[in-house]
Amino acid sequence: MISGRYTLRWKTYFDELGAALAEGREPKTFDWFAMEDEWVRTHRSSITKPTGDIIPIARTVLAMIQSS
């Protein structure tokens, strides 16, 4: 979801903000609901089952917490 929906949202926002600043105008408004609704309806499903081994990751996080 981070690399899909949110990437689309932030790229759209910052592209428009950059264009507005370059052109000296107010940024356009977006119908975020319509844009995201289309994404939800046309995007493939996200992975719902975990993959990989969580134990090494948990040990790394624990070591970071204990060292701080």
mmCIF file as Biopython writes it, N, C-alpha, C and O atoms, coordinates in Angstrom:
data_model
#
loop_
_atom_site.group_PDB
_atom_site.id
_atom_site.type_symbol
_atom_site.label_atom_id
_atom_site.label_alt_id
_atom_site.label_comp_id
_atom_site.label_asym_id
_atom_site.label_entity_id
_atom_site.label_seq_id
_atom_site.pdbx_PDB_ins_code
_atom_site.Cartn_x
_atom_site.Cartn_y
_atom_site.Cartn_z
_atom_site.occupancy
_atom_site.B_iso_or_equiv
_atom_site.auth_seq_id
_atom_site.auth_asym_id
_atom_site.pdbx_PDB_model_num
ATOM 1   N N  . MET A ? 1  ? 0.818   -1.188  0.000   1.0 0.0 1  A 1 
ATOM 2   C CA . MET A ? 1  ? 0.000   0.000   0.000   1.0 0.0 1  A 1 
ATOM 3   C C  . MET A ? 1  ? 0.869   1.264   0.000   1.0 0.0 1  A 1 
ATOM 4   O O  . MET A ? 1  ? 0.541   2.253   -0.654  1.0 0.0 1  A 1 
ATOM 5   N N  . ILE A ? 2  ? 1.962   1.217   0.729   1.0 0.0 2  A 1 
ATOM 6   C CA . ILE A ? 2  ? 2.848   2.379   0.773   1.0 0.0 2  A 1 
ATOM 7   C C  . ILE A ? 2  ? 3.395   2.676   -0.610  1.0 0.0 2  A 1 
ATOM 8   O O  . ILE A ? 2  ? 3.430   3.830   -1.039  1.0 0.0 2  A 1 
ATOM 9   N N  . SER A ? 3  ? 3.823   1.632   -1.307  1.0 0.0 3  A 1 
ATOM 10  C CA . SER A ? 3  ? 4.418   1.854   -2.628  1.0 0.0 3  A 1 
ATOM 11  C C  . SER A ? 3  ? 3.374   2.026   -3.722  1.0 0.0 3  A 1 
ATOM 12  O O  . SER A ? 3  ? 3.731   2.237   -4.881  1.0 0.0 3  A 1 
ATOM 13  N N  . GLY A ? 4  ? 2.125   1.941   -3.390  1.0 0.0 4  A 1 
ATOM 14  C CA . GLY A ? 4  ? 1.070   2.081   -4.389  1.0 0.0 4  A 1 
ATOM 15  C C  . GLY A ? 4  ? 0.223   3.310   -4.182  1.0 0.0 4  A 1 
ATOM 16  O O  . GLY A ? 4  ? 0.464   4.356   -4.785  1.0 0.0 4  A 1 
ATOM 17  N N  . ARG A ? 5  ? -0.764  3.180   -3.331  1.0 0.0 5  A 1 
ATOM 18  C CA . ARG A ? 5  ? -1.723  4.266   -3.132  1.0 0.0 5  A 1 
ATOM 19  C C  . ARG A ? 5  ? -1.070  5.531   -2.590  1.0 0.0 5  A 1 
ATOM 20  O O  . ARG A ? 5  ? -1.316  6.624   -3.099  1.0 0.0 5  A 1 
ATOM 21  N N  . TYR A ? 6  ? -0.254  5.391   -1.580  1.0 0.0 6  A 1 
ATOM 22  C CA . TYR A ? 6  ? 0.348   6.583   -0.992  1.0 0.0 6  A 1 
ATOM 23  C C  . TYR A ? 6  ? 1.373   7.216   -1.914  1.0 0.0 6  A 1 
ATOM 24  O O  . TYR A ? 6  ? 1.513   8.439   -1.935  1.0 0.0 6  A 1 
ATOM 25  N N  . THR A ? 7  ? 2.094   6.402   -2.678  1.0 0.0 7  A 1 
ATOM 26  C CA . THR A ? 7  ? 3.021   6.964   -3.670  1.0 0.0 7  A 1 
ATOM 27  C C  . THR A ? 7  ? 2.259   7.798   -4.677  1.0 0.0 7  A 1 
ATOM 28  O O  . THR A ? 7  ? 2.682   8.906   -5.007  1.0 0.0 7  A 1 
ATOM 29  N N  . LEU A ? 8  ? 1.146   7.288   -5.171  1.0 0.0 8  A 1 
ATOM 30  C CA . LEU A ? 8  ? 0.316   8.032   -6.123  1.0 0.0 8  A 1 
ATOM 31  C C  . LEU A ? 8  ? -0.165  9.347   -5.506  1.0 0.0 8  A 1 
ATOM 32  O O  . LEU A ? 8  ? -0.100  10.396  -6.146  1.0 0.0 8  A 1 
ATOM 33  N N  . ARG A ? 9  ? -0.640  9.288   -4.281  1.0 0.0 9  A 1 
ATOM 34  C CA . ARG A ? 9  ? -1.168  10.481  -3.609  1.0 0.0 9  A 1 
ATOM 35  C C  . ARG A ? 9  ? -0.086  11.551  -3.462  1.0 0.0 9  A 1 
ATOM 36  O O  . ARG A ? 9  ? -0.292  12.701  -3.849  1.0 0.0 9  A 1 
ATOM 37  N N  . TRP A ? 10 ? 1.065   11.173  -2.903  1.0 0.0 10 A 1 
ATOM 38  C CA . TRP A ? 10 ? 2.111   12.150  -2.653  1.0 0.0 10 A 1 
ATOM 39  C C  . TRP A ? 10 ? 2.768   12.644  -3.937  1.0 0.0 10 A 1 
ATOM 40  O O  . TRP A ? 10 ? 3.114   13.821  -4.037  1.0 0.0 10 A 1 
ATOM 41  N N  . LYS A ? 11 ? 2.946   11.760  -4.924  1.0 0.0 11 A 1 
ATOM 42  C CA . LYS A ? 11 ? 3.519   12.196  -6.199  1.0 0.0 11 A 1 
ATOM 43  C C  . LYS A ? 11 ? 2.587   13.199  -6.870  1.0 0.0 11 A 1 
ATOM 44  O O  . LYS A ? 11 ? 3.047   14.219  -7.382  1.0 0.0 11 A 1 
ATOM 45  N N  . THR A ? 12 ? 1.316   12.930  -6.876  1.0 0.0 12 A 1 
ATOM 46  C CA . THR A ? 12 ? 0.337   13.855  -7.460  1.0 0.0 12 A 1 
ATOM 47  C C  . THR A ? 12 ? 0.396   15.201  -6.756  1.0 0.0 12 A 1 
ATOM 48  O O  . THR A ? 12 ? 0.435   16.246  -7.405  1.0 0.0 12 A 1 
ATOM 49  N N  . TYR A ? 13 ? 0.402   15.176  -5.441  1.0 0.0 13 A 1 
ATOM 50  C CA . TYR A ? 13 ? 0.419   16.408  -4.655  1.0 0.0 13 A 1 
ATOM 51  C C  . TYR A ? 13 ? 1.689   17.219  -4.919  1.0 0.0 13 A 1 
ATOM 52  O O  . TYR A ? 13 ? 1.612   18.410  -5.221  1.0 0.0 13 A 1 
ATOM 53  N N  . PHE A ? 14 ? 2.858   16.578  -4.805  1.0 0.0 14 A 1 
ATOM 54  C CA . PHE A ? 14 ? 4.106   17.318  -4.957  1.0 0.0 14 A 1 
ATOM 55  C C  . PHE A ? 14 ? 4.361   17.746  -6.394  1.0 0.0 14 A 1 
ATOM 56  O O  . PHE A ? 14 ? 4.947   18.806  -6.617  1.0 0.0 14 A 1 
ATOM 57  N N  . ASP A ? 15 ? 3.939   16.953  -7.378  1.0 0.0 15 A 1 
ATOM 58  C CA . ASP A ? 15 ? 4.055   17.382  -8.773  1.0 0.0 15 A 1 
ATOM 59  C C  . ASP A ? 15 ? 3.245   18.652  -9.006  1.0 0.0 15 A 1 
ATOM 60  O O  . ASP A ? 15 ? 3.721   19.586  -9.652  1.0 0.0 15 A 1 
ATOM 61  N N  . GLU A ? 16 ? 2.030   18.687  -8.484  1.0 0.0 16 A 1 
ATOM 62  C CA . GLU A ? 16 ? 1.187   19.875  -8.650  1.0 0.0 16 A 1 
ATOM 63  C C  . GLU A ? 16 ? 1.736   21.054  -7.860  1.0 0.0 16 A 1 
ATOM 64  O O  . GLU A ? 16 ? 1.717   22.185  -8.345  1.0 0.0 16 A 1 
ATOM 65  N N  . LEU A ? 17 ? 2.218   20.807  -6.667  1.0 0.0 17 A 1 
ATOM 66  C CA . LEU A ? 17 ? 2.793   21.877  -5.866  1.0 0.0 17 A 1 
ATOM 67  C C  . LEU A ? 17 ? 4.009   22.488  -6.568  1.0 0.0 17 A 1 
ATOM 68  O O  . LEU A ? 17 ? 4.157   23.710  -6.604  1.0 0.0 17 A 1 
ATOM 69  N N  . GLY A ? 18 ? 4.868   21.649  -7.117  1.0 0.0 18 A 1 
ATOM 70  C CA . GLY A ? 18 ? 6.035   22.132  -7.850  1.0 0.0 18 A 1 
ATOM 71  C C  . GLY A ? 18 ? 5.645   22.945  -9.077  1.0 0.0 18 A 1 
ATOM 72  O O  . GLY A ? 18 ? 6.237   23.989  -9.351  1.0 0.0 18 A 1 
ATOM 73  N N  . ALA A ? 19 ? 4.649   22.464  -9.814  1.0 0.0 19 A 1 
ATOM 74  C CA . ALA A ? 19 ? 4.187   23.189  -11.004 1.0 0.0 19 A 1 
ATOM 75  C C  . ALA A ? 19 ? 3.593   24.538  -10.608 1.0 0.0 19 A 1 
ATOM 76  O O  . ALA A ? 19 ? 3.851   25.550  -11.260 1.0 0.0 19 A 1 
ATOM 77  N N  . ALA A ? 20 ? 2.803   24.551  -9.547  1.0 0.0 20 A 1 
ATOM 78  C CA . ALA A ? 20 ? 2.182   25.800  -9.093  1.0 0.0 20 A 1 
ATOM 79  C C  . ALA A ? 20 ? 3.235   26.812  -8.658  1.0 0.0 20 A 1 
ATOM 80  O O  . ALA A ? 20 ? 3.123   27.996  -8.976  1.0 0.0 20 A 1 
ATOM 81  N N  . LEU A ? 21 ? 4.243   26.364  -7.942  1.0 0.0 21 A 1 
ATOM 82  C CA . LEU A ? 21 ? 5.314   27.268  -7.518  1.0 0.0 21 A 1 
ATOM 83  C C  . LEU A ? 21 ? 6.082   27.800  -8.722  1.0 0.0 21 A 1 
ATOM 84  O O  . LEU A ? 21 ? 6.409   28.985  -8.775  1.0 0.0 21 A 1 
ATOM 85  N N  . ALA A ? 22 ? 6.370   26.934  -9.687  1.0 0.0 22 A 1 
ATOM 86  C CA . ALA A ? 22 ? 7.109   27.349  -10.883 1.0 0.0 22 A 1 
ATOM 87  C C  . ALA A ? 22 ? 6.316   28.351  -11.719 1.0 0.0 22 A 1 
ATOM 88  O O  . ALA A ? 22 ? 6.890   29.236  -12.354 1.0 0.0 22 A 1 
ATOM 89  N N  . GLU A ? 23 ? 4.995   28.203  -11.711 1.0 0.0 23 A 1 
ATOM 90  C CA . GLU A ? 23 ? 4.140   29.067  -12.528 1.0 0.0 23 A 1 
ATOM 91  C C  . GLU A ? 23 ? 3.573   30.248  -11.741 1.0 0.0 23 A 1 
ATOM 92  O O  . GLU A ? 23 ? 2.863   31.081  -12.305 1.0 0.0 23 A 1 
ATOM 93  N N  . GLY A ? 24 ? 3.875   30.327  -10.451 1.0 0.0 24 A 1 
ATOM 94  C CA . GLY A ? 24 ? 3.403   31.434  -9.625  1.0 0.0 24 A 1 
ATOM 95  C C  . GLY A ? 24 ? 1.898   31.464  -9.434  1.0 0.0 24 A 1 
ATOM 96  O O  . GLY A ? 24 ? 1.280   32.528  -9.472  1.0 0.0 24 A 1 
ATOM 97  N N  . ARG A ? 25 ? 1.315   30.302  -9.230  1.0 0.0 25 A 1 
ATOM 98  C CA . ARG A ? 25 ? -0.137  30.220  -9.046  1.0 0.0 25 A 1 
ATOM 99  C C  . ARG A ? 25 ? -0.460  29.345  -7.838  1.0 0.0 25 A 1 
ATOM 100 O O  . ARG A ? 25 ? 0.413   28.681  -7.278  1.0 0.0 25 A 1 
ATOM 101 N N  . GLU A ? 26 ? -1.712  29.360  -7.459  1.0 0.0 26 A 1 
ATOM 102 C CA . GLU A ? 26 ? -2.181  28.483  -6.386  1.0 0.0 26 A 1 
ATOM 103 C C  . GLU A ? 26 ? -2.241  27.044  -6.907  1.0 0.0 26 A 1 
ATOM 104 O O  . GLU A ? 26 ? -2.563  26.829  -8.075  1.0 0.0 26 A 1 
ATOM 105 N N  . PRO A ? 27 ? -1.940  26.067  -6.068  1.0 0.0 27 A 1 
ATOM 106 C CA . PRO A ? 27 ? -2.065  24.669  -6.495  1.0 0.0 27 A 1 
ATOM 107 C C  . PRO A ? 27 ? -3.522  24.312  -6.787  1.0 0.0 27 A 1 
ATOM 108 O O  . PRO A ? 27 ? -4.445  24.828  -6.156  1.0 0.0 27 A 1 
ATOM 109 N N  . LYS A ? 28 ? -3.702  23.428  -7.744  1.0 0.0 28 A 1 
ATOM 110 C CA . LYS A ? 28 ? -5.046  22.923  -8.044  1.0 0.0 28 A 1 
ATOM 111 C C  . LYS A ? 28 ? -5.519  22.072  -6.874  1.0 0.0 28 A 1 
ATOM 112 O O  . LYS A ? 28 ? -4.713  21.530  -6.119  1.0 0.0 28 A 1 
ATOM 113 N N  . THR A ? 29 ? -6.826  21.964  -6.735  1.0 0.0 29 A 1 
ATOM 114 C CA . THR A ? 29 ? -7.375  21.059  -5.733  1.0 0.0 29 A 1 
ATOM 115 C C  . THR A ? 29 ? -7.631  19.711  -6.389  1.0 0.0 29 A 1 
ATOM 116 O O  . THR A ? 29 ? -7.808  19.619  -7.604  1.0 0.0 29 A 1 
ATOM 117 N N  . PHE A ? 30 ? -7.648  18.688  -5.583  1.0 0.0 30 A 1 
ATOM 118 C CA . PHE A ? 30 ? -7.855  17.334  -6.094  1.0 0.0 30 A 1 
ATOM 119 C C  . PHE A ? 30 ? -9.059  16.707  -5.420  1.0 0.0 30 A 1 
ATOM 120 O O  . PHE A ? 30 ? -9.364  16.991  -4.261  1.0 0.0 30 A 1 
ATOM 121 N N  . ASP A ? 31 ? -9.725  15.864  -6.154  1.0 0.0 31 A 1 
ATOM 122 C CA . ASP A ? 31 ? -10.771 15.026  -5.580  1.0 0.0 31 A 1 
ATOM 123 C C  . ASP A ? 31 ? -10.073 13.739  -5.154  1.0 0.0 31 A 1 
ATOM 124 O O  . ASP A ? 31 ? -10.060 12.749  -5.886  1.0 0.0 31 A 1 
ATOM 125 N N  . TRP A ? 32 ? -9.498  13.772  -3.962  1.0 0.0 32 A 1 
ATOM 126 C CA . TRP A ? 32 ? -8.714  12.639  -3.491  1.0 0.0 32 A 1 
ATOM 127 C C  . TRP A ? 32 ? -9.556  11.369  -3.413  1.0 0.0 32 A 1 
ATOM 128 O O  . TRP A ? 32 ? -9.068  10.278  -3.709  1.0 0.0 32 A 1 
ATOM 129 N N  . PHE A ? 33 ? -10.816 11.511  -3.017  1.0 0.0 33 A 1 
ATOM 130 C CA . PHE A ? 33 ? -11.656 10.325  -2.917  1.0 0.0 33 A 1 
ATOM 131 C C  . PHE A ? 33 ? -11.789 9.654   -4.277  1.0 0.0 33 A 1 
ATOM 132 O O  . PHE A ? 33 ? -11.630 8.438   -4.383  1.0 0.0 33 A 1 
ATOM 133 N N  . ALA A ? 34 ? -12.077 10.423  -5.310  1.0 0.0 34 A 1 
ATOM 134 C CA . ALA A ? 34 ? -12.259 9.849   -6.652  1.0 0.0 34 A 1 
ATOM 135 C C  . ALA A ? 34 ? -10.974 9.187   -7.141  1.0 0.0 34 A 1 
ATOM 136 O O  . ALA A ? 34 ? -11.008 8.096   -7.711  1.0 0.0 34 A 1 
ATOM 137 N N  . MET A ? 35 ? -9.847  9.850   -6.916  1.0 0.0 35 A 1 
ATOM 138 C CA . MET A ? 35 ? -8.573  9.295   -7.363  1.0 0.0 35 A 1 
ATOM 139 C C  . MET A ? 35 ? -8.267  7.984   -6.630  1.0 0.0 35 A 1 
ATOM 140 O O  . MET A ? 35 ? -7.865  7.000   -7.251  1.0 0.0 35 A 1 
ATOM 141 N N  . GLU A ? 36 ? -8.456  7.979   -5.327  1.0 0.0 36 A 1 
ATOM 142 C CA . GLU A ? 36 ? -8.151  6.780   -4.556  1.0 0.0 36 A 1 
ATOM 143 C C  . GLU A ? 36 ? -9.178  5.686   -4.778  1.0 0.0 36 A 1 
ATOM 144 O O  . GLU A ? 36 ? -8.840  4.502   -4.747  1.0 0.0 36 A 1 
ATOM 145 N N  . ASP A ? 37 ? -10.423 6.067   -5.000  1.0 0.0 37 A 1 
ATOM 146 C CA . ASP A ? 37 ? -11.457 5.076   -5.292  1.0 0.0 37 A 1 
ATOM 147 C C  . ASP A ? 37 ? -11.117 4.345   -6.584  1.0 0.0 37 A 1 
ATOM 148 O O  . ASP A ? 37 ? -11.263 3.126   -6.668  1.0 0.0 37 A 1 
ATOM 149 N N  . GLU A ? 38 ? -10.667 5.084   -7.583  1.0 0.0 38 A 1 
ATOM 150 C CA . GLU A ? 38 ? -10.265 4.446   -8.849  1.0 0.0 38 A 1 
ATOM 151 C C  . GLU A ? 38 ? -9.087  3.509   -8.620  1.0 0.0 38 A 1 
ATOM 152 O O  . GLU A ? 38 ? -9.050  2.406   -9.166  1.0 0.0 38 A 1 
ATOM 153 N N  . TRP A ? 39 ? -8.125  3.949   -7.810  1.0 0.0 39 A 1 
ATOM 154 C CA . TRP A ? 39 ? -6.966  3.104   -7.527  1.0 0.0 39 A 1 
ATOM 155 C C  . TRP A ? 39 ? -7.393  1.809   -6.850  1.0 0.0 39 A 1 
ATOM 156 O O  . TRP A ? 39 ? -6.927  0.729   -7.213  1.0 0.0 39 A 1 
ATOM 157 N N  . VAL A ? 40 ? -8.285  1.922   -5.863  1.0 0.0 40 A 1 
ATOM 158 C CA . VAL A ? 40 ? -8.749  0.739   -5.134  1.0 0.0 40 A 1 
ATOM 159 C C  . VAL A ? 40 ? -9.460  -0.232  -6.076  1.0 0.0 40 A 1 
ATOM 160 O O  . VAL A ? 40 ? -9.300  -1.447  -5.960  1.0 0.0 40 A 1 
ATOM 161 N N  . ARG A ? 41 ? -10.234 0.301   -6.996  1.0 0.0 41 A 1 
ATOM 162 C CA . ARG A ? 41 ? -11.009 -0.559  -7.899  1.0 0.0 41 A 1 
ATOM 163 C C  . ARG A ? 41 ? -10.173 -1.192  -8.999  1.0 0.0 41 A 1 
ATOM 164 O O  . ARG A ? 41 ? -10.560 -2.225  -9.544  1.0 0.0 41 A 1 
ATOM 165 N N  . THR A ? 42 ? -9.037  -0.597  -9.336  1.0 0.0 42 A 1 
ATOM 166 C CA . THR A ? 42 ? -8.247  -1.107  -10.459 1.0 0.0 42 A 1 
ATOM 167 C C  . THR A ? 42 ? -6.926  -1.739  -10.032 1.0 0.0 42 A 1 
ATOM 168 O O  . THR A ? 42 ? -6.271  -2.389  -10.847 1.0 0.0 42 A 1 
ATOM 169 N N  . HIS A ? 43 ? -6.520  -1.564  -8.779  1.0 0.0 43 A 1 
ATOM 170 C CA . HIS A ? 43 ? -5.232  -2.069  -8.325  1.0 0.0 43 A 1 
ATOM 171 C C  . HIS A ? 43 ? -5.360  -3.508  -7.851  1.0 0.0 43 A 1 
ATOM 172 O O  . HIS A ? 43 ? -6.391  -3.926  -7.325  1.0 0.0 43 A 1 
ATOM 173 N N  . ARG A ? 44 ? -4.285  -4.245  -8.054  1.0 0.0 44 A 1 
ATOM 174 C CA . ARG A ? 44 ? -4.292  -5.645  -7.590  1.0 0.0 44 A 1 
ATOM 175 C C  . ARG A ? 44 ? -4.360  -5.686  -6.064  1.0 0.0 44 A 1 
ATOM 176 O O  . ARG A ? 44 ? -4.032  -4.707  -5.393  1.0 0.0 44 A 1 
ATOM 177 N N  . SER A ? 45 ? -4.767  -6.771  -5.549  1.0 0.0 45 A 1 
ATOM 178 C CA . SER A ? 45 ? -4.871  -6.935  -4.106  1.0 0.0 45 A 1 
ATOM 179 C C  . SER A ? 45 ? -3.499  -6.874  -3.457  1.0 0.0 45 A 1 
ATOM 180 O O  . SER A ? 45 ? -2.498  -7.266  -4.056  1.0 0.0 45 A 1 
ATOM 181 N N  . SER A ? 46 ? -3.464  -6.390  -2.252  1.0 0.0 46 A 1 
ATOM 182 C CA . SER A ? 46 ? -2.223  -6.361  -1.485  1.0 0.0 46 A 1 
ATOM 183 C C  . SER A ? 46 ? -1.995  -7.718  -0.840  1.0 0.0 46 A 1 
ATOM 184 O O  . SER A ? 46 ? -2.929  -8.493  -0.632  1.0 0.0 46 A 1 
ATOM 185 N N  . ILE A ? 47 ? -0.748  -7.986  -0.531  1.0 0.0 47 A 1 
ATOM 186 C CA . ILE A ? 47 ? -0.401  -9.231  0.140   1.0 0.0 47 A 1 
ATOM 187 C C  . ILE A ? 47 ? -1.010  -9.208  1.534   1.0 0.0 47 A 1 
ATOM 188 O O  . ILE A ? 47 ? -0.859  -8.233  2.270   1.0 0.0 47 A 1 
ATOM 189 N N  . THR A ? 48 ? -1.693  -10.279 1.889   1.0 0.0 48 A 1 
ATOM 190 C CA . THR A ? 48 ? -2.328  -10.339 3.202   1.0 0.0 48 A 1 
ATOM 191 C C  . THR A ? 48 ? -1.693  -11.372 4.114   1.0 0.0 48 A 1 
ATOM 192 O O  . THR A ? 48 ? -2.039  -11.457 5.293   1.0 0.0 48 A 1 
ATOM 193 N N  . LYS A ? 49 ? -0.762  -12.161 3.579   1.0 0.0 49 A 1 
ATOM 194 C CA . LYS A ? 49 ? -0.079  -13.155 4.397   1.0 0.0 49 A 1 
ATOM 195 C C  . LYS A ? 49 ? 1.375   -12.735 4.536   1.0 0.0 49 A 1 
ATOM 196 O O  . LYS A ? 49 ? 2.003   -12.328 3.559   1.0 0.0 49 A 1 
ATOM 197 N N  . PRO A ? 50 ? 1.914   -12.834 5.753   1.0 0.0 50 A 1 
ATOM 198 C CA . PRO A ? 50 ? 3.313   -12.452 5.946   1.0 0.0 50 A 1 
ATOM 199 C C  . PRO A ? 50 ? 4.249   -13.377 5.187   1.0 0.0 50 A 1 
ATOM 200 O O  . PRO A ? 50 ? 3.937   -14.543 4.944   1.0 0.0 50 A 1 
ATOM 201 N N  . THR A ? 51 ? 5.399   -12.838 4.818   1.0 0.0 51 A 1 
ATOM 202 C CA . THR A ? 51 ? 6.433   -13.636 4.173   1.0 0.0 51 A 1 
ATOM 203 C C  . THR A ? 51 ? 7.742   -13.408 4.901   1.0 0.0 51 A 1 
ATOM 204 O O  . THR A ? 51 ? 7.915   -12.395 5.579   1.0 0.0 51 A 1 
ATOM 205 N N  . GLY A ? 52 ? 8.645   -14.330 4.765   1.0 0.0 52 A 1 
ATOM 206 C CA . GLY A ? 52 ? 9.952   -14.187 5.383   1.0 0.0 52 A 1 
ATOM 207 C C  . GLY A ? 52 ? 9.970   -14.660 6.826   1.0 0.0 52 A 1 
ATOM 208 O O  . GLY A ? 52 ? 8.984   -15.184 7.343   1.0 0.0 52 A 1 
ATOM 209 N N  . ASP A ? 53 ? 11.114  -14.461 7.459   1.0 0.0 53 A 1 
ATOM 210 C CA . ASP A ? 53 ? 11.328  -14.907 8.833   1.0 0.0 53 A 1 
ATOM 211 C C  . ASP A ? 53 ? 11.390  -13.693 9.751   1.0 0.0 53 A 1 
ATOM 212 O O  . ASP A ? 53 ? 12.318  -12.891 9.649   1.0 0.0 53 A 1 
ATOM 213 N N  . ILE A ? 54 ? 10.436  -13.550 10.626  1.0 0.0 54 A 1 
ATOM 214 C CA . ILE A ? 54 ? 10.328  -12.390 11.504  1.0 0.0 54 A 1 
ATOM 215 C C  . ILE A ? 54 ? 11.332  -12.425 12.663  1.0 0.0 54 A 1 
ATOM 216 O O  . ILE A ? 54 ? 11.633  -11.382 13.243  1.0 0.0 54 A 1 
ATOM 217 N N  . ILE A ? 55 ? 11.841  -13.583 12.998  1.0 0.0 55 A 1 
ATOM 218 C CA . ILE A ? 55 ? 12.736  -13.718 14.161  1.0 0.0 55 A 1 
ATOM 219 C C  . ILE A ? 55 ? 13.997  -12.856 14.015  1.0 0.0 55 A 1 
ATOM 220 O O  . ILE A ? 55 ? 14.318  -12.120 14.947  1.0 0.0 55 A 1 
ATOM 221 N N  . PRO A ? 56 ? 14.725  -12.911 12.897  1.0 0.0 56 A 1 
ATOM 222 C CA . PRO A ? 56 ? 15.907  -12.047 12.774  1.0 0.0 56 A 1 
ATOM 223 C C  . PRO A ? 56 ? 15.557  -10.554 12.845  1.0 0.0 56 A 1 
ATOM 224 O O  . PRO A ? 56 ? 16.315  -9.764  13.407  1.0 0.0 56 A 1 
ATOM 225 N N  . ILE A ? 57 ? 14.449  -10.187 12.294  1.0 0.0 57 A 1 
ATOM 226 C CA . ILE A ? 57 ? 14.017  -8.791  12.341  1.0 0.0 57 A 1 
ATOM 227 C C  . ILE A ? 57 ? 13.717  -8.387  13.775  1.0 0.0 57 A 1 
ATOM 228 O O  . ILE A ? 57 ? 14.124  -7.312  14.215  1.0 0.0 57 A 1 
ATOM 229 N N  . ALA A ? 58 ? 13.005  -9.243  14.512  1.0 0.0 58 A 1 
ATOM 230 C CA . ALA A ? 58 ? 12.683  -8.953  15.910  1.0 0.0 58 A 1 
ATOM 231 C C  . ALA A ? 58 ? 13.954  -8.846  16.750  1.0 0.0 58 A 1 
ATOM 232 O O  . ALA A ? 58 ? 14.042  -7.995  17.635  1.0 0.0 58 A 1 
ATOM 233 N N  . ARG A ? 59 ? 14.931  -9.698  16.481  1.0 0.0 59 A 1 
ATOM 234 C CA . ARG A ? 59 ? 16.195  -9.629  17.235  1.0 0.0 59 A 1 
ATOM 235 C C  . ARG A ? 59 ? 16.930  -8.321  16.945  1.0 0.0 59 A 1 
ATOM 236 O O  . ARG A ? 59 ? 17.510  -7.723  17.852  1.0 0.0 59 A 1 
ATOM 237 N N  . THR A ? 60 ? 16.909  -7.879  15.700  1.0 0.0 60 A 1 
ATOM 238 C CA . THR A ? 60 ? 17.554  -6.617  15.329  1.0 0.0 60 A 1 
ATOM 239 C C  . THR A ? 60 ? 16.881  -5.443  16.028  1.0 0.0 60 A 1 
ATOM 240 O O  . THR A ? 60 ? 17.554  -4.556  16.551  1.0 0.0 60 A 1 
ATOM 241 N N  . VAL A ? 61 ? 15.558  -5.441  16.034  1.0 0.0 61 A 1 
ATOM 242 C CA . VAL A ? 61 ? 14.822  -4.368  16.695  1.0 0.0 61 A 1 
ATOM 243 C C  . VAL A ? 61 ? 15.097  -4.376  18.196  1.0 0.0 61 A 1 
ATOM 244 O O  . VAL A ? 61 ? 15.311  -3.320  18.791  1.0 0.0 61 A 1 
ATOM 245 N N  . LEU A ? 62 ? 15.093  -5.546  18.804  1.0 0.0 62 A 1 
ATOM 246 C CA . LEU A ? 62 ? 15.367  -5.654  20.227  1.0 0.0 62 A 1 
ATOM 247 C C  . LEU A ? 62 ? 16.774  -5.138  20.553  1.0 0.0 62 A 1 
ATOM 248 O O  . LEU A ? 62 ? 16.958  -4.414  21.532  1.0 0.0 62 A 1 
ATOM 249 N N  . ALA A ? 63 ? 17.753  -5.505  19.742  1.0 0.0 63 A 1 
ATOM 250 C CA . ALA A ? 63 ? 19.115  -5.030  19.963  1.0 0.0 63 A 1 
ATOM 251 C C  . ALA A ? 63 ? 19.189  -3.511  19.848  1.0 0.0 63 A 1 
ATOM 252 O O  . ALA A ? 63 ? 19.896  -2.872  20.627  1.0 0.0 63 A 1 
ATOM 253 N N  . MET A ? 64 ? 18.483  -2.930  18.906  1.0 0.0 64 A 1 
ATOM 254 C CA . MET A ? 64 ? 18.460  -1.474  18.750  1.0 0.0 64 A 1 
ATOM 255 C C  . MET A ? 64 ? 17.838  -0.795  19.968  1.0 0.0 64 A 1 
ATOM 256 O O  . MET A ? 64 ? 18.331  0.230   20.440  1.0 0.0 64 A 1 
ATOM 257 N N  . ILE A ? 65 ? 16.757  -1.376  20.468  1.0 0.0 65 A 1 
ATOM 258 C CA . ILE A ? 65 ? 16.085  -0.815  21.632  1.0 0.0 65 A 1 
ATOM 259 C C  . ILE A ? 65 ? 16.976  -0.910  22.864  1.0 0.0 65 A 1 
ATOM 260 O O  . ILE A ? 65 ? 17.080  0.038   23.642  1.0 0.0 65 A 1 
ATOM 261 N N  . GLN A ? 66 ? 17.604  -2.043  23.029  1.0 0.0 66 A 1 
ATOM 262 C CA . GLN A ? 66 ? 18.449  -2.239  24.211  1.0 0.0 66 A 1 
ATOM 263 C C  . GLN A ? 66 ? 19.704  -1.363  24.175  1.0 0.0 66 A 1 
ATOM 264 O O  . GLN A ? 66 ? 20.237  -1.012  25.228  1.0 0.0 66 A 1 
ATOM 265 N N  . SER A ? 67 ? 20.182  -1.006  22.985  1.0 0.0 67 A 1 
ATOM 266 C CA . SER A ? 67 ? 21.393  -0.185  22.900  1.0 0.0 67 A 1 
ATOM 267 C C  . SER A ? 67 ? 21.114  1.299   23.003  1.0 0.0 67 A 1 
ATOM 268 O O  . SER A ? 67 ? 22.049  2.095   23.098  1.0 0.0 67 A 1 
ATOM 269 N N  . SER A ? 68 ? 19.858  1.689   22.986  1.0 0.0 68 A 1 
ATOM 270 C CA . SER A ? 68 ? 19.554  3.135   23.052  1.0 0.0 68 A 1 
ATOM 271 C C  . SER A ? 68 ? 19.312  3.619   24.458  1.0 0.0 68 A 1 
ATOM 272 O O  . SER A ? 68 ? 19.048  4.804   24.666  1.0 0.0 68 A 1 
#
